[in-house]
Structure formats: structure tokens, C-alpha cells
Amino acid sequence: MNTSLIALVTGANKGIGREIAAQLADQGHTVVIGARSLDRGEATAAQLRERDGTVTAVELDVTDQGSVAAAARAVQAQFGRLDALVNNAGISHQPGADFAGQVPRTADVDHVRFVFETNVFGVITVTSAFLPLLRLSSTPRIVNVSSSAGSFAAISDFASTDPIALGYVPSKTALTAVTMMYARDLARERILVNAVCPGFVATDLNNHHGTGTAAQGAVAAVRMATITPDGPTGTFTDAAGPVPW
């Protein structure tokens, strides 16, 4: 579409989030990089501006309500509205840990809770804070970056190569369900809410063991962030189309 959007992408200073921001900027949209470190966010924004993108940055820690509220105020002060919110920020495990603390038979509940704080509660916190700005848009959209690893089809497949991770995998199951709840609740306001799966992309989240690139992983999110006002809501897709979940 030709209309320029104002889009916020969380966790956008690197990985898939950075590529989502880059592709949106390349399409002529105004992009706000959300990052826990303002310095890292500003550095990424500067790099994307070298490609002639209209890109700024805001400090945003999705697990900190004060940080999220401050970011919403900053976006409101600078732009007055938000057209697309891309909830990309996500983690697979605690820093310095691995999936060992998420094996069900020996699970560390604090480790599991830590993952949910970012992947589920962080999305709810950010979405709640930015809904007032989305309501000021004529084409509001919310995109949640989930994962097919959290689909019931994958979880119940004993031959699956997806990790057995009591924090990460169910957090993505929950995120997709959260997406559907928002889609149903906000349908009357014509706010389109969709979940996307980037695929198995090589990023810091999986120690770069993925088989896809960040550019490939961004495709589904960018598509849903730029759908027309009569586009779908309450869907879960990847670059190839609908994802069973």
C-alpha cells in the first residue's frame, strides 16, 4: 500500500526485529525502534537512516511498565498516533542459561516465569499502553511475533525436532491465544490483530542455529503490518500462508 504508516517494532535493534524495521522503512514507512538500550536502538536507527529510512528509537523494556508507559508518551509526543504495533521482542531462556531449566521433569519455575514475562505479559503490557495511540489511527494494526513451535500440532508430535522447553514453547502457545483474544475484542474497533511465525531463523535467540535469514523471518510480520484496512484479523501465518496451531 502507498499510505505511509507510523510503526513501532519492539526488540528491533537486532535480529528479526531489526529486519522488520528495515523492510518497513524501505517501503517508505516511519519506524520507531523499540529497544531496552536506547544507545543500541539509536545505533540501529542511524544505520537504517543511512538507507534513507525515516527511523527513530525509543527506550522500551517490555517487562517494565514504567519504561513502556514512557515509550508510549514519547511516541505520542513525536507522532500523535500509531498505525502499526509489531510485538517482536522475545526470549528463549534466561540470560546465561539454556533449555535445561525448562525440561519439564526438572523445571525451574522461576526460569519459566522469566520467559513468560517477556513473551506473554510483555506483549500485553505494550499492547495496553499503545492501544490509545492505535485508536487515533485510521488503519490500526497489531502484529505479534509468535512461533509454530508453540502449535498444539508440534507440541504433540513425539518425532518433532522442536525443543522441549516448558517456558519458551508454551509461551508461544499462549501468545497466539492472546492474539486471538485481542482480535475478537478489538474487531468492533476495526483494529486488526494477527500473529505471525518467522520460521527457524538464525538469531541470537537460538545461538544462530536457524536455517533461515532475518530478512526471510521478517516477511510475514511486514506483510501483516501493512495490510489494508479490510484485511484479515485473528490469523496465524508465516511467509507461506496459514499456520496450523
Contacts in CASP RR format, 6 or more apart in sequence:
PFRMAT RR
TARGET T0000
AUTHOR 0000-0000-0000
METHOD contacts of the structure
MODEL  1
MNTSLIALVTGANKGIGREIAAQLADQGHTVVIGARSLDRGEATAAQLRE
RDGTVTAVELDVTDQGSVAAAARAVQAQFGRLDALVNNAGISHQPGADFA
GQVPRTADVDHVRFVFETNVFGVITVTSAFLPLLRLSSTPRIVNVSSSAG
SFAAISDFASTDPIALGYVPSKTALTAVTMMYARDLARERILVNAVCPGF
VATDLNNHHGTGTAAQGAVAAVRMATITPDGPTGTFTDAAGPVPW
1 226 0 8 1.000
1 228 0 8 1.000
3 139 0 8 1.000
4 28 0 8 1.000
4 29 0 8 1.000
4 30 0 8 1.000
5 24 0 8 1.000
5 29 0 8 1.000
5 30 0 8 1.000
5 83 0 8 1.000
5 84 0 8 1.000
5 139 0 8 1.000
5 225 0 8 1.000
5 226 0 8 1.000
6 29 0 8 1.000
6 30 0 8 1.000
6 32 0 8 1.000
6 75 0 8 1.000
6 79 0 8 1.000
6 81 0 8 1.000
6 82 0 8 1.000
6 83 0 8 1.000
6 84 0 8 1.000
6 137 0 8 1.000
7 21 0 8 1.000
7 24 0 8 1.000
7 29 0 8 1.000
7 30 0 8 1.000
7 31 0 8 1.000
7 32 0 8 1.000
7 82 0 8 1.000
7 83 0 8 1.000
7 84 0 8 1.000
7 85 0 8 1.000
7 86 0 8 1.000
7 225 0 8 1.000
8 31 0 8 1.000
8 32 0 8 1.000
8 34 0 8 1.000
8 58 0 8 1.000
8 71 0 8 1.000
8 75 0 8 1.000
8 82 0 8 1.000
8 84 0 8 1.000
8 85 0 8 1.000
8 86 0 8 1.000
8 130 0 8 1.000
9 17 0 8 1.000
9 20 0 8 1.000
9 21 0 8 1.000
9 24 0 8 1.000
9 31 0 8 1.000
9 32 0 8 1.000
9 33 0 8 1.000
9 34 0 8 1.000
9 86 0 8 1.000
9 88 0 8 1.000
10 17 0 8 1.000
10 34 0 8 1.000
10 60 0 8 1.000
10 62 0 8 1.000
10 86 0 8 1.000
10 87 0 8 1.000
10 88 0 8 1.000
10 89 0 8 1.000
10 126 0 8 1.000
11 17 0 8 1.000
11 33 0 8 1.000
11 34 0 8 1.000
11 35 0 8 1.000
11 36 0 8 1.000
11 60 0 8 1.000
11 62 0 8 1.000
11 88 0 8 1.000
11 89 0 8 1.000
11 90 0 8 1.000
12 18 0 8 1.000
12 20 0 8 1.000
12 21 0 8 1.000
12 31 0 8 1.000
12 33 0 8 1.000
12 34 0 8 1.000
12 35 0 8 1.000
12 41 0 8 1.000
12 44 0 8 1.000
12 86 0 8 1.000
12 88 0 8 1.000
13 33 0 8 1.000
13 34 0 8 1.000
13 35 0 8 1.000
13 37 0 8 1.000
13 40 0 8 1.000
13 41 0 8 1.000
13 43 0 8 1.000
13 44 0 8 1.000
13 57 0 8 1.000
14 40 0 8 1.000
14 44 0 8 1.000
14 203 0 8 1.000
14 204 0 8 1.000
15 201 0 8 1.000
15 203 0 8 1.000
15 204 0 8 1.000
15 214 0 8 1.000
16 88 0 8 1.000
16 145 0 8 1.000
16 198 0 8 1.000
16 201 0 8 1.000
16 203 0 8 1.000
16 214 0 8 1.000
16 217 0 8 1.000
16 218 0 8 1.000
16 221 0 8 1.000
17 86 0 8 1.000
17 88 0 8 1.000
17 145 0 8 1.000
17 214 0 8 1.000
17 218 0 8 1.000
17 221 0 8 1.000
18 33 0 8 1.000
18 44 0 8 1.000
18 214 0 8 1.000
19 214 0 8 1.000
19 215 0 8 1.000
19 217 0 8 1.000
19 218 0 8 1.000
20 86 0 8 1.000
20 88 0 8 1.000
20 218 0 8 1.000
20 221 0 8 1.000
20 222 0 8 1.000
20 225 0 8 1.000
21 31 0 8 1.000
21 33 0 8 1.000
21 44 0 8 1.000
21 48 0 8 1.000
21 55 0 8 1.000
22 48 0 8 1.000
22 51 0 8 1.000
22 218 0 8 1.000
23 215 0 8 1.000
23 218 0 8 1.000
23 219 0 8 1.000
23 222 0 8 1.000
24 31 0 8 1.000
24 84 0 8 1.000
24 222 0 8 1.000
24 225 0 8 1.000
24 226 0 8 1.000
25 31 0 8 1.000
25 48 0 8 1.000
25 51 0 8 1.000
25 53 0 8 1.000
25 54 0 8 1.000
25 55 0 8 1.000
26 51 0 8 1.000
26 53 0 8 1.000
27 222 0 8 1.000
27 226 0 8 1.000
28 53 0 8 1.000
28 54 0 8 1.000
29 54 0 8 1.000
29 84 0 8 1.000
29 226 0 8 1.000
30 54 0 8 1.000
30 55 0 8 1.000
30 56 0 8 1.000
30 79 0 8 1.000
31 48 0 8 1.000
31 53 0 8 1.000
31 54 0 8 1.000
31 55 0 8 1.000
31 56 0 8 1.000
32 55 0 8 1.000
32 56 0 8 1.000
32 57 0 8 1.000
32 58 0 8 1.000
32 75 0 8 1.000
32 79 0 8 1.000
33 41 0 8 1.000
33 42 0 8 1.000
33 44 0 8 1.000
33 45 0 8 1.000
33 48 0 8 1.000
33 55 0 8 1.000
33 56 0 8 1.000
33 57 0 8 1.000
33 58 0 8 1.000
34 41 0 8 1.000
34 57 0 8 1.000
34 58 0 8 1.000
34 59 0 8 1.000
34 60 0 8 1.000
34 71 0 8 1.000
34 89 0 8 1.000
35 41 0 8 1.000
35 44 0 8 1.000
35 57 0 8 1.000
35 58 0 8 1.000
35 59 0 8 1.000
35 60 0 8 1.000
36 59 0 8 1.000
36 60 0 8 1.000
36 61 0 8 1.000
36 67 0 8 1.000
37 59 0 8 1.000
38 57 0 8 1.000
38 58 0 8 1.000
38 59 0 8 1.000
41 57 0 8 1.000
42 57 0 8 1.000
44 55 0 8 1.000
44 57 0 8 1.000
45 55 0 8 1.000
45 56 0 8 1.000
45 57 0 8 1.000
48 55 0 8 1.000
49 55 0 8 1.000
56 78 0 8 1.000
58 71 0 8 1.000
58 74 0 8 1.000
58 75 0 8 1.000
59 67 0 8 1.000
59 70 0 8 1.000
59 71 0 8 1.000
60 67 0 8 1.000
60 68 0 8 1.000
60 71 0 8 1.000
60 126 0 8 1.000
61 67 0 8 1.000
61 68 0 8 1.000
62 68 0 8 1.000
62 87 0 8 1.000
62 89 0 8 1.000
62 90 0 8 1.000
62 118 0 8 1.000
62 122 0 8 1.000
62 123 0 8 1.000
62 125 0 8 1.000
62 126 0 8 1.000
63 117 0 8 1.000
63 118 0 8 1.000
63 121 0 8 1.000
63 122 0 8 1.000
63 125 0 8 1.000
65 125 0 8 1.000
65 129 0 8 1.000
68 122 0 8 1.000
68 125 0 8 1.000
68 126 0 8 1.000
68 129 0 8 1.000
69 129 0 8 1.000
71 129 0 8 1.000
72 129 0 8 1.000
72 130 0 8 1.000
72 132 0 8 1.000
72 133 0 8 1.000
75 82 0 8 1.000
75 130 0 8 1.000
75 133 0 8 1.000
76 132 0 8 1.000
76 133 0 8 1.000
80 133 0 8 1.000
80 136 0 8 1.000
81 133 0 8 1.000
81 134 0 8 1.000
81 136 0 8 1.000
81 137 0 8 1.000
82 130 0 8 1.000
82 133 0 8 1.000
82 134 0 8 1.000
82 136 0 8 1.000
82 137 0 8 1.000
82 140 0 8 1.000
83 134 0 8 1.000
83 137 0 8 1.000
83 139 0 8 1.000
83 140 0 8 1.000
83 141 0 8 1.000
84 140 0 8 1.000
84 141 0 8 1.000
84 142 0 8 1.000
84 143 0 8 1.000
84 225 0 8 1.000
84 226 0 8 1.000
85 126 0 8 1.000
85 127 0 8 1.000
85 130 0 8 1.000
85 134 0 8 1.000
85 141 0 8 1.000
85 142 0 8 1.000
85 143 0 8 1.000
86 143 0 8 1.000
86 145 0 8 1.000
86 221 0 8 1.000
86 225 0 8 1.000
87 122 0 8 1.000
87 123 0 8 1.000
87 126 0 8 1.000
87 127 0 8 1.000
87 142 0 8 1.000
87 143 0 8 1.000
87 144 0 8 1.000
87 145 0 8 1.000
88 145 0 8 1.000
88 221 0 8 1.000
89 118 0 8 1.000
89 122 0 8 1.000
89 126 0 8 1.000
90 118 0 8 1.000
90 119 0 8 1.000
90 145 0 8 1.000
90 205 0 8 1.000
91 114 0 8 1.000
91 115 0 8 1.000
91 118 0 8 1.000
91 119 0 8 1.000
91 168 0 8 1.000
91 205 0 8 1.000
92 99 0 8 1.000
92 115 0 8 1.000
92 165 0 8 1.000
92 168 0 8 1.000
92 205 0 8 1.000
92 206 0 8 1.000
93 99 0 8 1.000
93 101 0 8 1.000
93 102 0 8 1.000
93 111 0 8 1.000
93 115 0 8 1.000
93 165 0 8 1.000
93 168 0 8 1.000
94 111 0 8 1.000
94 114 0 8 1.000
94 115 0 8 1.000
97 111 0 8 1.000
99 163 0 8 1.000
99 164 0 8 1.000
99 165 0 8 1.000
99 168 0 8 1.000
100 106 0 8 1.000
101 107 0 8 1.000
101 108 0 8 1.000
101 111 0 8 1.000
101 112 0 8 1.000
101 166 0 8 1.000
102 108 0 8 1.000
102 111 0 8 1.000
102 112 0 8 1.000
102 115 0 8 1.000
102 163 0 8 1.000
102 164 0 8 1.000
102 165 0 8 1.000
102 166 0 8 1.000
102 167 0 8 1.000
102 168 0 8 1.000
103 164 0 8 1.000
103 165 0 8 1.000
103 166 0 8 1.000
104 164 0 8 1.000
104 166 0 8 1.000
107 166 0 8 1.000
111 167 0 8 1.000
112 166 0 8 1.000
112 167 0 8 1.000
115 167 0 8 1.000
115 168 0 8 1.000
115 171 0 8 1.000
116 167 0 8 1.000
116 171 0 8 1.000
116 174 0 8 1.000
119 168 0 8 1.000
119 171 0 8 1.000
119 172 0 8 1.000
119 174 0 8 1.000
119 175 0 8 1.000
120 171 0 8 1.000
120 174 0 8 1.000
120 175 0 8 1.000
120 178 0 8 1.000
123 144 0 8 1.000
123 175 0 8 1.000
123 178 0 8 1.000
124 178 0 8 1.000
127 142 0 8 1.000
127 182 0 8 1.000
131 191 0 8 1.000
134 140 0 8 1.000
134 141 0 8 1.000
134 142 0 8 1.000
134 191 0 8 1.000
135 189 0 8 1.000
135 191 0 8 1.000
138 229 0 8 1.000
139 228 0 8 1.000
139 229 0 8 1.000
140 189 0 8 1.000
140 190 0 8 1.000
140 191 0 8 1.000
140 192 0 8 1.000
141 191 0 8 1.000
141 192 0 8 1.000
141 193 0 8 1.000
141 194 0 8 1.000
141 224 0 8 1.000
141 225 0 8 1.000
141 226 0 8 1.000
141 227 0 8 1.000
142 179 0 8 1.000
142 182 0 8 1.000
142 186 0 8 1.000
142 191 0 8 1.000
142 192 0 8 1.000
142 193 0 8 1.000
142 194 0 8 1.000
143 193 0 8 1.000
143 194 0 8 1.000
143 195 0 8 1.000
143 196 0 8 1.000
143 221 0 8 1.000
143 224 0 8 1.000
143 225 0 8 1.000
144 175 0 8 1.000
144 176 0 8 1.000
144 178 0 8 1.000
144 179 0 8 1.000
144 193 0 8 1.000
144 194 0 8 1.000
144 195 0 8 1.000
144 196 0 8 1.000
145 195 0 8 1.000
145 196 0 8 1.000
145 197 0 8 1.000
145 198 0 8 1.000
145 221 0 8 1.000
146 172 0 8 1.000
146 175 0 8 1.000
146 176 0 8 1.000
146 179 0 8 1.000
146 195 0 8 1.000
146 196 0 8 1.000
146 197 0 8 1.000
146 236 0 8 1.000
147 169 0 8 1.000
147 172 0 8 1.000
147 197 0 8 1.000
147 198 0 8 1.000
147 199 0 8 1.000
148 154 0 8 1.000
148 197 0 8 1.000
148 199 0 8 1.000
148 238 0 8 1.000
148 243 0 8 1.000
148 245 0 8 1.000
149 162 0 8 1.000
149 163 0 8 1.000
149 168 0 8 1.000
149 169 0 8 1.000
149 172 0 8 1.000
150 162 0 8 1.000
150 169 0 8 1.000
150 170 0 8 1.000
150 172 0 8 1.000
150 173 0 8 1.000
150 176 0 8 1.000
150 245 0 8 1.000
151 173 0 8 1.000
151 176 0 8 1.000
151 243 0 8 1.000
151 244 0 8 1.000
151 245 0 8 1.000
152 173 0 8 1.000
152 245 0 8 1.000
153 244 0 8 1.000
153 245 0 8 1.000
154 160 0 8 1.000
154 162 0 8 1.000
155 162 0 8 1.000
155 169 0 8 1.000
155 173 0 8 1.000
162 169 0 8 1.000
163 169 0 8 1.000
173 245 0 8 1.000
175 195 0 8 1.000
176 195 0 8 1.000
176 236 0 8 1.000
176 245 0 8 1.000
179 193 0 8 1.000
179 194 0 8 1.000
179 195 0 8 1.000
179 234 0 8 1.000
179 236 0 8 1.000
180 195 0 8 1.000
180 234 0 8 1.000
182 191 0 8 1.000
182 193 0 8 1.000
183 192 0 8 1.000
183 193 0 8 1.000
183 194 0 8 1.000
183 233 0 8 1.000
183 234 0 8 1.000
184 234 0 8 1.000
186 193 0 8 1.000
186 233 0 8 1.000
187 233 0 8 1.000
190 229 0 8 1.000
191 233 0 8 1.000
192 224 0 8 1.000
192 227 0 8 1.000
192 229 0 8 1.000
192 231 0 8 1.000
192 232 0 8 1.000
192 233 0 8 1.000
193 233 0 8 1.000
193 234 0 8 1.000
194 224 0 8 1.000
194 227 0 8 1.000
194 232 0 8 1.000
194 233 0 8 1.000
194 234 0 8 1.000
194 235 0 8 1.000
194 236 0 8 1.000
194 237 0 8 1.000
195 234 0 8 1.000
195 235 0 8 1.000
195 236 0 8 1.000
195 237 0 8 1.000
196 220 0 8 1.000
196 221 0 8 1.000
196 223 0 8 1.000
196 224 0 8 1.000
196 236 0 8 1.000
196 237 0 8 1.000
196 238 0 8 1.000
197 220 0 8 1.000
197 236 0 8 1.000
197 237 0 8 1.000
197 238 0 8 1.000
197 243 0 8 1.000
198 216 0 8 1.000
198 217 0 8 1.000
198 218 0 8 1.000
198 220 0 8 1.000
198 221 0 8 1.000
198 238 0 8 1.000
199 212 0 8 1.000
199 216 0 8 1.000
199 217 0 8 1.000
199 238 0 8 1.000
199 239 0 8 1.000
200 206 0 8 1.000
200 210 0 8 1.000
200 211 0 8 1.000
200 212 0 8 1.000
201 210 0 8 1.000
201 211 0 8 1.000
201 212 0 8 1.000
201 213 0 8 1.000
201 214 0 8 1.000
201 216 0 8 1.000
201 217 0 8 1.000
202 208 0 8 1.000
202 209 0 8 1.000
202 210 0 8 1.000
202 211 0 8 1.000
202 212 0 8 1.000
202 213 0 8 1.000
202 214 0 8 1.000
203 210 0 8 1.000
203 214 0 8 1.000
216 239 0 8 1.000
217 239 0 8 1.000
219 239 0 8 1.000
220 237 0 8 1.000
220 238 0 8 1.000
220 239 0 8 1.000
220 241 0 8 1.000
223 237 0 8 1.000
223 239 0 8 1.000
224 235 0 8 1.000
224 237 0 8 1.000
235 242 0 8 1.000
236 242 0 8 1.000
236 243 0 8 1.000
236 245 0 8 1.000
237 243 0 8 1.000
END
